[in-house]
Amino acid sequence: MPVVGWFLGIGLSFAMLDVNIWYPSVMIGIITGCMSLLAIGIGKRLGVLFGKRMEVVGGLILVFIGSRILFLEFFA
């Protein structure tokens, strides 16, 4: 299922459950922000420890993700 479908399903679920949208929106924003700051901190520490090797590993991971998406779109 495409990611857009998930977001549509979540929004529709909130509407059907008659949930006030502000609380989940704020909580999702706060948690996402905290996790992003944590990831930045971890990335800085790993960058200092592993330097150029970590950049190469990160690049290879991005190439793998891109290749996987391309393969799944064309051949699946």
C-alpha positions in Angstrom: 0.0 0.0 0.0 1.5 3.4 -0.9 2.4 5.8 1.9 -0.3 8.2 0.8 -2.9 5.5 1.4 -1.7 5.2 5.0 -2.0 8.9 5.7 -5.5 8.9 4.1 -6.4 5.9 6.3 -5.2 7.6 9.4 -7.1 10.8 8.7 -10.2 8.9 7.9 -9.9 6.8 11.1 -9.5 10.0 13.2 -12.6 11.5 11.5 -14.7 8.3 12.1 -13.6 8.0 15.7 -14.5 11.7 16.2 -11.0 12.4 17.6 -9.9 15.9 18.2 -7.2 16.3 15.6 -5.0 18.7 17.6 -3.8 16.4 20.2 -2.5 13.6 17.9 -1.0 16.2 15.5 0.9 17.9 18.3 2.1 14.6 19.8 3.2 13.3 16.4 5.1 16.6 15.8 6.8 16.5 19.2 7.8 12.8 19.0 9.1 13.3 15.4 11.1 16.4 16.5 12.6 14.5 19.4 13.5 11.5 17.3 15.1 13.8 14.7 17.2 15.6 17.3 18.3 12.2 18.7 19.3 11.0 15.3 21.3 14.2 14.6 23.1 13.7 17.9 23.9 10.1 17.2 25.0 10.9 13.6 27.4 13.6 14.9 29.0 11.1 17.4 29.3 8.4 14.8 30.7 10.9 12.3 33.4 11.8 14.7 34.2 8.1 15.5 34.1 6.7 12.0 34.6 9.7 9.7 34.7 9.0 6.0 33.8 5.3 6.3 30.4 6.3 7.7 29.7 8.6 4.8 30.5 5.7 2.4 28.2 3.4 4.3 25.4 6.0 4.3 25.8 6.5 0.6 25.6 2.8 -0.1 22.5 2.5 2.0 20.9 5.4 0.0 21.9 3.7 -3.3 20.4 0.4 -2.0 17.1 2.1 -1.0 16.9 3.9 -4.4 17.6 0.7 -6.3 15.0 -1.2 -4.3 12.3 1.4 -5.0 13.3 1.5 -8.7 13.2 -2.3 -8.9 9.8 -2.6 -7.1 8.2 0.1 -9.3 9.3 -1.5 -12.6 9.3 -5.2 -11.9 6.7 -5.8 -9.2 
